[in-house]
Amino acid sequence: MNKQQAPQHRRRRLRLAVGTPLALIAAGVIAYGTVFGVFGDDAKPEASAATAPVPDSAMAAVAAMQPGWNLGNTLDAIPDETSWGQPRTTKALLDSVRAQGFKSIRIPVTWSDHQGAAPNYTIDPAYLSRVKQAVDWAIDEGFYVILDVHHDSWQWTSKMSTDHDKVLARFNTTWTQIAAAFRNEPAQLVFESINEPQFDNADNARKAELLNELNTYFHKVVRGSGGNNTKRLLMLPTEVCTPDQRLMDNLATTIKSLHDPLLIATVHYYGYFPFSVNVAGATRFDATARQDMDKTFKRMRDTFVAQGIPVILGEYGLLGYDHGPGAVERGEMLKYFEALGHAARSNKVTTELWDNGSFYDRGKLKWKDAGLFRQIKSSWTTRSATASSDNVFVPKSGTIKDRTLTLNLNGTAFKALKQGSTKLISGKDYTLSGNRLTLMAATLTRLAGDRSYGVKATLQAEFSRGVPWRIQVISHDAPAQSSTTGTAGSFRIPTQFRGDVLATMKAEYADGGNAGPTDWTPYQQFNTSFAPDYAKKEIRLTPAFLDAVKDNARVKLTFHFWSGATATYHVTTSGSTVTGTTS
């Protein structure tokens, strides 16, 4: 996926899985030929000691690939590897990622800007060599590797419905070249036919025909290329990698028609769309978002896994997080990843975390949010408890009252509440009644200290297993805003946040109609229509939002904050001029 701009088709997605290899073949040298019988005369006879052992079936191999990680926005970047802000990939990076516990890596590659003209569409040898270098480094590190044809899907294969023969010819010659270049790679290399395939100007039946054709030709080209490709694991996607039932049924039909036991189904999942991007007021990982996840993973299990077809969730994450922290509240994000890991394990789906640089800092070789990664990693093997919130807001002045959080125990048992290494005292500092954890007023008053704005204390609720749940005690007052003028290209609302955190924004005209680009809801999309800047003490209204509102129409904005506070503001656009008032 191009994480530069999240497309609307993300409203229906999914991904994930786990397992233990059924047969490990190791002893310094791994006998790939014995397992898959894949070697031609010029194939590599041995693998390095670091190479992952090969299980004895596609299902076991996919289980052994759990968990996985995407080298996103890199070799898939357009036009070059560093064009989308990520550094050039190094062996040290791959070694570092491997050390985090990942067993497989998906290397998305966009080939179109490195191909010659028709009819040969020759791939630049230097670029092909660079891709092969990255693949070989990853295999040497012990990864299973997934290699695909990535943004080509919307650059040129999407035109297959109107330029069928030309697109199919280019697709076949592209895979002919890739297959030839990698034919002697060990069985740990997996080929994926195409990322998120889509087709312009075609109805559903025609799209299904076209994708079946691409997947079938991909299978024919690779299997006919000789070497280790005759028995290599091959991964086939649904349309746009969407996990809708109809699309998964279409893929299952294609896979069964190929009569090949070494095929893998793949879909993507970025959660319930409104929650994933924070639009329509869906700020929480609530029952609706959980149900969307559970049903989607069940569909994957019933359609594929139960029929003996392994599934790889080729991408998963949250679309809002791709643009950086803020759109999805951190505690709600932790709940999402905790639940997703459980859903993947329960339904035997292998997962590949989409990372375009938002999660792992490839320059510093460290997680940008270590606590978030601890939750993701823990979810690979066990459940963790969560709570109704990870923040407790207390007033800067006036009386502080008891505050109660609802624990989501997820099969765990509460053990202790701590501040650092100090245990808080049950019955004095807090009480626990069933799954209701109450922080006492006196304790919160003590923790708030001088009550200056912001986080005053951090607690950890510990449980019988999994990751502790962090609870921040935050001192705040109601946010305050000021009148201002500006332009549609650069409009900022002066905002004194006073310790509070923005949750969402509602935009309405005087007649009650929805204002803004997402006219199907009054609650606009975080970062797309508005974005807070806490350091600069302002909220930016984007050109996309202001250009979508009616000229000379007064728009009422209601800002909702995580403390429960709201602030009302009005804006009016007149040509390129924007006027904002608090009344």
NUFI-386112 format. One record per residue (C-alpha): residue in one letter; x negated, y, z. Coordinates in steps of 0.2 Angstrom, whole numbers, padded with zeros to 4 digits, always signed. Layout:
N
AXYZ
...
END
This chain:
583
M+0000+0000+0000
N-0005+0018-0003
K-0005+0025+0014
Q-0007+0042+0007
Q+0011+0043+0005
A+0024+0030+0012
P+0037+0026-0001
Q+0055+0024+0003
H+0055+0006-0001
R+0047+0003+0016
R+0064+0003+0024
R+0065-0016+0022
R+0048-0024+0026
L+0039-0037+0036
R+0023-0048+0042
L+0012-0061+0053
A+0006-0080+0061
V-0005-0091+0072
G-0012-0109+0073
T-0026-0121+0076
P-0036-0129+0062
L-0031-0147+0060
A-0047-0153+0054
L-0064-0143+0057
I-0078-0148+0046
A-0094-0142+0053
A-0112-0147+0057
G-0123-0133+0050
V-0117-0137+0033
I-0098-0137+0028
A-0093-0150+0015
Y-0080-0140+0005
G-0080-0153-0009
T-0075-0167+0003
V-0060-0157+0009
F-0054-0149-0007
G-0064-0157-0021
V-0067-0140-0028
F-0085-0140-0035
G-0090-0139-0053
D-0107-0143-0058
D-0113-0126-0055
A-0103-0123-0039
K-0112-0118-0023
P-0115-0135-0014
E-0117-0128+0003
A-0110-0114+0014
S-0119-0104+0027
A-0118-0109+0045
A-0107-0094+0048
T-0094-0099+0035
A-0077-0103+0043
P-0073-0122+0043
V-0059-0127+0031
P-0044-0136+0038
D-0036-0150+0028
S-0020-0142+0022
A-0014-0125+0016
M-0003-0124+0032
A-0018-0127+0043
A-0029-0115+0033
V-0017-0101+0035
A-0015-0105+0054
A-0034-0104+0055
M-0034-0087+0047
Q-0025-0079+0062
P-0028-0065+0066
G-0032-0055+0051
W-0037-0037+0046
N-0036-0026+0031
L-0050-0016+0024
G-0037-0003+0019
N-0040+0013+0009
T-0057+0008+0003
L-0060-0003-0012
D-0041+0000-0016
A-0044+0019-0015
I-0042+0029-0031
P-0053+0032-0040
D-0068+0026-0030
E-0072+0018-0013
T-0074+0033-0003
S-0060+0044-0011
W-0048+0042+0003
G-0059+0047+0017
Q-0066+0030+0022
P-0085+0027+0022
R-0093+0015+0011
T-0091-0003+0018
T-0107-0010+0026
K-0111-0027+0032
A-0113-0020+0049
L-0094-0014+0048
L-0089-0032+0044
D-0099-0039+0057
S-0091-0027+0070
V-0074-0031+0064
R-0077-0050+0065
A-0083-0047+0083
Q-0066-0040+0088
G-0059-0058+0086
F-0052-0057+0068
K-0054-0073+0058
S-0048-0066+0041
I-0050-0051+0031
R-0039-0044+0017
I-0049-0034+0004
P-0037-0024-0006
V-0045-0019-0023
T-0038-0007-0037
W-0046-0012-0053
S-0038+0000-0066
D-0051+0015-0064
H-0065+0003-0067
Q-0058-0006-0083
G-0062-0002-0101
A-0049+0000-0115
A-0038-0013-0123
P-0039-0026-0128
N-0053-0032-0117
Y-0050-0021-0102
T-0068-0025-0097
I-0071-0023-0078
D-0086-0012-0075
P-0100-0025-0070
A-0107-0013-0057
Y-0090-0012-0048
L-0087-0030-0050
S-0104-0033-0041
R-0099-0021-0027
V-0083-0030-0024
K-0092-0047-0024
Q-0105-0040-0012
A-0091-0035+0000
V-0083-0053-0002
D-0099-0062+0001
W-0104-0051+0016
A-0087-0056+0024
I-0089-0074+0020
D-0106-0074+0028
E-0099-0066+0043
G-0087-0081+0045
F-0071-0073+0038
Y-0058-0081+0027
V-0056-0067+0013
I-0041-0062+0003
L-0044-0053-0013
D-0030-0045-0023
V-0025-0034-0037
H-0019-0019-0027
H-0013-0002-0033
D-0013-0008-0051
S+0005-0013-0046
W+0012+0004-0048
Q-0001+0011-0060
W+0002-0001-0074
T+0010-0017-0070
S+0026-0008-0065
K+0028-0004-0084
M+0030-0023-0088
S+0049-0021-0091
T+0046-0008-0105
D+0029-0013-0111
H+0029-0032-0108
D+0016-0039-0119
K+0003-0026-0116
V+0005-0027-0097
L+0005-0046-0097
A-0011-0046-0108
R-0020-0034-0096
F-0014-0044-0081
N-0021-0060-0088
T-0037-0053-0094
T-0040-0044-0077
W-0037-0061-0068
T-0048-0070-0080
Q-0062-0059-0076
I-0060-0060-0058
A-0058-0078-0058
A-0073-0081-0068
A-0084-0069-0056
F-0078-0078-0041
R-0076-0096-0047
N-0090-0103-0036
E-0086-0094-0020
P-0082-0106-0006
A-0064-0111-0001
Q-0063-0097+0012
L-0059-0085-0003
V-0041-0083-0006
F-0034-0075-0021
E-0018-0064-0020
S-0009-0061-0037
I-0004-0043-0035
N+0000-0031-0020
E+0018-0025-0018
P+0024-0029-0036
Q+0037-0017-0043
F+0045-0015-0060
D+0052+0001-0067
N+0069+0002-0077
A+0075-0016-0073
D+0089-0023-0064
N+0087-0036-0050
A+0088-0051-0061
R+0075-0044-0073
K+0063-0040-0059
A+0064-0057-0053
E+0060-0064-0070
L+0045-0052-0072
L+0038-0057-0055
N+0040-0075-0058
E+0031-0073-0074
L+0016-0063-0066
N+0015-0076-0052
T+0016-0091-0064
Y+0003-0083-0076
F-0009-0079-0062
H-0008-0097-0056
K-0011-0104-0073
V-0026-0092-0076
V-0035-0096-0060
R-0032-0114-0060
G-0038-0115-0078
S-0054-0105-0074
G-0064-0120-0067
G-0076-0121-0052
N-0069-0120-0035
N-0053-0111-0042
T-0045-0127-0047
K-0041-0130-0028
R-0042-0112-0021
L-0028-0106-0010
L-0018-0094-0019
M-0006-0081-0012
L+0010-0075-0020
P+0021-0060-0015
T+0039-0056-0016
E+0045-0041-0025
V+0037-0026-0017
C+0031-0038-0003
T+0048-0035+0005
P+0055-0049+0016
D+0073-0048+0011
Q+0082-0065+0009
R+0086-0064-0009
L+0068-0059-0014
M+0060-0073-0003
D+0072-0085-0010
N+0066-0080-0027
L+0048-0083-0022
A+0052-0100-0014
T+0059-0105-0031
T+0043-0100-0040
I+0032-0108-0027
K+0042-0125-0028
S+0042-0124-0047
L+0023-0124-0048
H+0021-0140-0038
D+0005-0135-0030
P+0002-0138-0011
L-0011-0124-0010
L+0000-0110-0012
I+0004-0096+0001
A+0019-0084+0002
T+0016-0066+0007
V+0027-0052+0013
H+0024-0036+0022
Y+0032-0028+0038
Y+0031-0011+0045
G+0046-0012+0056
Y+0064-0005+0056
F+0061+0010+0045
P+0069+0024+0055
F+0058+0019+0070
S+0043+0015+0060
V+0042+0033+0053
N+0052+0042+0067
V+0067+0048+0058
A+0086+0048+0061
G+0083+0050+0080
A+0075+0032+0081
T+0062+0036+0093
R+0062+0020+0103
F+0059+0002+0100
D+0076-0002+0105
A+0088-0016+0102
T+0091-0012+0084
A+0072-0011+0080
R+0070-0028+0090
Q+0084-0036+0081
D+0077-0031+0064
M+0060-0039+0068
D+0068-0055+0075
K+0079-0057+0060
T+0065-0054+0048
F+0053-0066+0056
K+0067-0079+0057
R+0070-0077+0038
M+0051-0080+0035
R+0051-0096+0045
D+0067-0103+0038
T+0063-0099+0020
F+0045-0104+0019
V+0037-0112+0035
A+0052-0124+0038
Q+0050-0129+0019
G+0031-0132+0021
I+0026-0116+0013
P+0013-0106+0024
V+0016-0087+0026
I+0004-0073+0028
L+0010-0056+0033
G-0002-0047+0022
E+0001-0030+0030
Y+0009-0025+0046
G+0009-0009+0057
L+0020+0006+0059
L+0021+0019+0044
G+0021+0034+0056
Y+0004+0028+0063
D-0004+0028+0046
H-0004+0047+0047
G-0012+0047+0064
P-0005+0046+0082
G+0011+0056+0087
A+0025+0051+0076
V+0028+0035+0086
E+0027+0037+0105
R+0013+0027+0112
G+0023+0016+0124
E+0036+0012+0111
M+0022+0007+0099
L+0014-0004+0112
K+0031-0013+0114
Y+0032-0015+0095
F+0015-0023+0093
E+0018-0034+0109
A+0035-0040+0101
L+0027-0043+0084
G+0013-0054+0090
H+0026-0064+0099
A+0037-0065+0084
A+0022-0071+0073
R+0017-0084+0085
S+0034-0091+0087
N+0038-0092+0069
K+0020-0098+0063
V+0016-0083+0053
T-0002-0077+0050
T-0004-0058+0052
E-0016-0045+0043
L-0016-0029+0052
W-0015-0014+0039
D-0029-0002+0044
N-0033+0013+0033
G-0044+0020+0046
S-0031+0024+0059
F-0035+0010+0071
Y-0054+0006+0069
D-0066+0020+0067
R-0078+0014+0054
G-0091+0027+0057
K-0092+0024+0076
L-0087+0006+0075
K-0075+0007+0089
W-0056+0007+0091
K-0048+0024+0091
D-0036+0018+0105
A-0044+0004+0114
G-0029+0001+0125
L-0018-0001+0109
F-0030-0014+0102
R-0030-0023+0119
Q-0011-0025+0117
I-0012-0031+0099
K-0026-0043+0103
S-0017-0050+0119
S-0001-0053+0108
W-0011-0065+0098
T-0011-0078+0112
T+0002-0072+0125
R+0016-0061+0131
S+0014-0045+0141
A+0027-0035+0151
T+0032-0018+0146
A+0044-0005+0154
S+0057+0007+0148
S+0044+0021+0148
D+0025+0023+0150
N+0028+0041+0156
V+0036+0049+0172
F+0039+0067+0170
V+0040+0077+0186
P+0044+0096+0188
K+0030+0108+0190
S+0040+0117+0204
G+0054+0112+0215
T+0059+0095+0223
I+0052+0079+0215
K+0064+0064+0216
D+0062+0045+0215
R+0060+0039+0198
T+0065+0022+0192
L+0058+0012+0177
T+0066-0004+0170
L+0053-0018+0167
N+0054-0029+0152
L+0045-0044+0160
N+0045-0055+0145
G+0042-0071+0155
T+0029-0063+0167
A+0030-0060+0185
F+0026-0043+0193
K+0010-0043+0204
A+0004-0026+0209
L+0005-0007+0205
K-0012+0001+0206
Q-0020+0018+0204
G-0038+0013+0198
S-0043+0000+0210
T-0032+0005+0224
K-0016-0005+0226
L+0000+0005+0230
I+0010-0001+0244
S+0027-0010+0241
G+0041-0002+0252
K+0031+0014+0254
D+0024+0020+0238
Y+0036+0010+0227
T+0050-0003+0228
L+0054-0017+0216
S+0072-0024+0215
G+0074-0037+0201
N+0067-0028+0186
R+0069-0010+0192
L+0053-0002+0198
T+0056+0014+0208
L+0042+0026+0212
M+0045+0035+0228
A+0047+0054+0228
A+0033+0056+0241
T+0021+0046+0231
L+0025+0055+0215
T+0023+0072+0225
R+0006+0066+0231
L+0000+0060+0213
A+0006+0076+0205
G-0007+0086+0216
D-0007+0104+0211
R+0006+0101+0198
S-0003+0110+0184
Y+0004+0105+0167
G-0001+0088+0160
V-0006+0071+0165
K-0009+0071+0184
A-0011+0052+0188
T-0012+0036+0179
L-0005+0020+0186
Q-0006+0002+0180
A+0008-0011+0183
E+0000-0028+0183
F+0008-0044+0179
S+0005-0063+0180
R-0002-0063+0162
G-0005-0051+0148
V-0010-0033+0147
P-0006-0021+0162
W+0007-0008+0158
R+0000+0010+0160
I+0012+0023+0168
Q+0007+0042+0167
V+0013+0054+0179
I+0015+0071+0170
S+0019+0088+0177
H+0030+0099+0166
D+0042+0113+0164
A+0054+0116+0150
P+0045+0121+0134
A+0047+0139+0128
Q+0047+0146+0110
S+0045+0163+0102
S+0052+0172+0087
T+0041+0174+0072
T+0040+0176+0053
G+0030+0167+0040
T+0030+0159+0023
A+0037+0143+0017
G+0019+0137+0014
S+0013+0141+0031
F+0026+0143+0045
R+0022+0139+0063
I+0034+0141+0078
P+0024+0147+0093
T+0028+0134+0107
Q+0022+0133+0125
F+0024+0114+0128
R+0020+0116+0146
G+0015+0098+0148
D+0029+0091+0138
V+0028+0080+0122
L+0039+0082+0107
A+0050+0067+0102
T+0060+0073+0087
M+0069+0088+0078
K+0087+0089+0073
A+0091+0102+0059
E+0109+0108+0055
Y+0118+0121+0046
A+0131+0132+0054
D+0145+0121+0046
G+0137+0106+0054
G+0129+0099+0038
N+0112+0091+0039
A+0098+0102+0034
G+0081+0096+0027
P+0075+0083+0015
T+0082+0068+0024
D+0100+0074+0021
W+0108+0058+0027
T+0103+0062+0045
P+0101+0078+0055
Y+0086+0071+0063
Q+0071+0074+0052
Q+0055+0064+0049
F+0041+0067+0061
N+0025+0074+0052
T+0035+0075+0035
S+0047+0089+0040
F+0038+0095+0056
A+0023+0092+0067
P+0017+0098+0084
D+0000+0105+0087
Y-0003+0105+0106
A-0020+0113+0105
K-0014+0128+0095
K+0003+0128+0104
E+0014+0128+0089
I+0026+0117+0079
R+0023+0117+0060
L+0038+0116+0049
T+0032+0109+0033
P+0034+0116+0015
A+0044+0100+0011
F+0056+0104+0025
L+0058+0122+0021
D+0059+0120+0002
A+0074+0108+0005
V+0084+0120+0015
K+0097+0132+0007
D+0091+0150+0004
N+0098+0163+0016
A+0106+0149+0026
R+0103+0149+0045
V+0097+0133+0051
K+0099+0127+0069
L+0084+0117+0075
T+0085+0107+0091
F+0069+0100+0097
H+0070+0085+0109
F+0056+0082+0121
W+0051+0066+0130
S+0055+0073+0147
G+0073+0075+0141
A+0072+0093+0139
T+0078+0102+0123
A+0074+0118+0114
T+0085+0127+0102
Y+0078+0138+0088
H+0084+0146+0072
V+0076+0148+0055
T+0081+0157+0039
T+0073+0156+0022
S+0074+0170+0010
G+0063+0167-0005
S+0046+0163+0002
T+0049+0172+0018
V+0054+0162+0033
T+0061+0170+0049
G+0062+0161+0066
T+0072+0166+0081
T+0076+0159+0098
S+0094+0165+0097
END
